[in-house]
Amino acid sequence: MASTTNLENDAPIRRPGGRSARVHAAVYEAVGQLMGEGRPDKITIPSVAQRAGVNATSIYRRWGDIDALLEEVAVAALTREGDLPPDTGTFEGDLSEWAGIIIDDISRPRRTRYLRAMVSARDSVDTCPCWEQRRTQAADMIRRADDRGEPTPTEDQVVDHIVAPLYHHVVFGLAADREYAARLARDVVFMAGAATRR
């Protein structure tokens, strides 16, 4: 299955081929353009259909409602398959660089709009591909640190004390940068060491 990106270079578009693929690509691109205009709360199925040049019925049939469409596009924009966590040689280095990469990515204005749209589109948040991807990356770094004999936290500690605060700060417009990300990483490394010393 091929993958490409929309004109905004943010949302990967998975194309099954044929007319369906063209409609899918046009809808993703339209959402990206409308999101780029900064008013996700004003995006509707008819506005997407008009921008994409497709029949609104096709969008309703494929996605059902605007929340489902926005969530799918947001998840696609925030999930990049095949990303590997950094390997700096130390657990603290890995965590710090990884946290920096995350905040650099999700604090980009268009990424932030997608993230906020995804959150606003969900009545309740159980899980999402971007969150699971971060957990998988954390597990990879923990395994490497274990192999080096370094004290390690749990996956939940990494997610709860690095990933969650970064996403929370971006969604709610709070200050977050690489320095903040590195501080979160140091906190998690300290937790791991403290647990080992008990």
Protein Blocks (a to p, Z undefined) as FASTA:
>chain_A
ZZdddfkomaccddebijklmmmmmmmmmmmmmmmnopaklpcfklmmmmnopafklmmm
mnopamlmmmmmmmmmmpcghiacddehpaklmmmmmmmmmmmmmmpmklmmmmmmmmmm
pmbdfbdfklmmmmmmmmmmmmmmmmnopacddfklmmmmmmmmmmmmmmnopacdfklm
mmmmmmmmmmmmmmmmZZ
